[in-house]
Amino acid sequence: MLKSYSVQQINSISKKKAIWCYGCGKRFHEIIAQYKGEPFLTRIEALIDGNRDLWGMQKEIAGRTIPVSSPETMQTADGKKILILITSDKDAEIYECNKALLSDLQIDCSVYPRFYYTYAKAFLFIASLFPLRRQILYRAGEEPHENAEVIVKYLKSGYAGKPYRLIALSDSSSRGVKDNAENINKDTLRRQSSLKENIRYCMKYATSKFLLYENEALQKVRTGQKLIYLNHGMIPLKQVKDVLKQPDELDYAVCPSTGCAEIYEEQYGITKEKQVYMMPPRVERLFQNNLILHKMLDCGKRQIVIWLPTFRTLKNTDRKDSAVTSPLEIFGTDDVLEKLNDCLSRNQQLLVIKLHPRDKESINISGKHKNIVLITEKDLEAAGASLQDILGETAAMITDYSGIAFEYMLLNRPIGYVIADMDVYTRGFAVENPLAYMPGSKIKNEFDFMEFLNSLLLDEDIFRQERNELAERLFGNMNPCAGAEMFIKFLDDRL
């Protein structure tokens, strides 16, 4: 039987049993960081993962180095006192695949800890006996949460109906939404916290009618709650079905239109019956040009081009999607950057680069390149802005396999696609012919890059018709500025 132990229980069990962790991805790294200093970490003796690319890789845990091994390692556990801790979101799947072996070896198996204190689970059950309220709880942490921001701001300023109570599951890096909602720390039940904090968390969570998330799924704790996936973009171009399959208990998912329905079903595992067709609320911000970039940077009268590469290596994990790790590898040497800077100078253009917030890699741009500037998530946070807030100021976008291109199509401006590593991009794509979903210049080297920049001066938007036809096929006539209003009407109809 797959059990669910608290941190307190795992600490106690580890006094008599060694811990073997199954799963060395995102959840494993999170647990190592979250429970630094907890006794059970010192009792971890083996690491197991089904990904053969990780086998032999060394992991640092509580001052020790432990290699990752294959699942076959479990066959050597006969007669040993072990607790298998499944440090992966695919806990049920992993357990089912190994249930017979674990039963034969009489080895205890638990999901990763979702509670620190053993009593927290009972508190959550008791809180679930109270009536559901006209209350929205949403995840608002490090992951993107721009859709929730727009929905919350609409409820606070443009909504004339009966008010909703708003609860944000926040962390220290959340922004925007926390000013318009009651905040509770998303890790309250998973860390050492006061009795009062635990009770407050349980009551707020268990009495919320609607649970919204944009990246990492929330979990329903009672019948009657509605779990809704807002997504953090339009549709994916890169293949994500192995990492973004949504839970079976999901009730609804915001999907831009019927033209995106098949991709949603294929990549997210969301049936068409659960899809709610409306534009993601965050795209409203594309059309609210507040000149934020001009306030952040010395743009002058230069034409602004933004470069938004997707990540190739994922922060806090060992995931690597390409043999190429840095977007600047397309340029090779610093003196090529100098040529690019000269091209931008001649054209009176400013190239703004923003890396994906979850990119493990970072880049440096020399101060001598006056027409190339790097901005970060922290820069946007300091300006009180999101990525969508600055896109309206740009003349064109350069990206690659990022889904942000589908949003930018709504502005009907040129897009350049860097595809230099397409042949070594191991993640793969969400569609059979990805180039058919990339209506813009294909950039394979620095010469293509500069040619795209030069074309902007000549107003040579040769992909306009192709871009508009794709946008029409994917999004139909959906109003990009009505997402928040439509979403709240959808909730109203279900109360």
Disulfide bonds with the S-S distance in Angstrom:
none
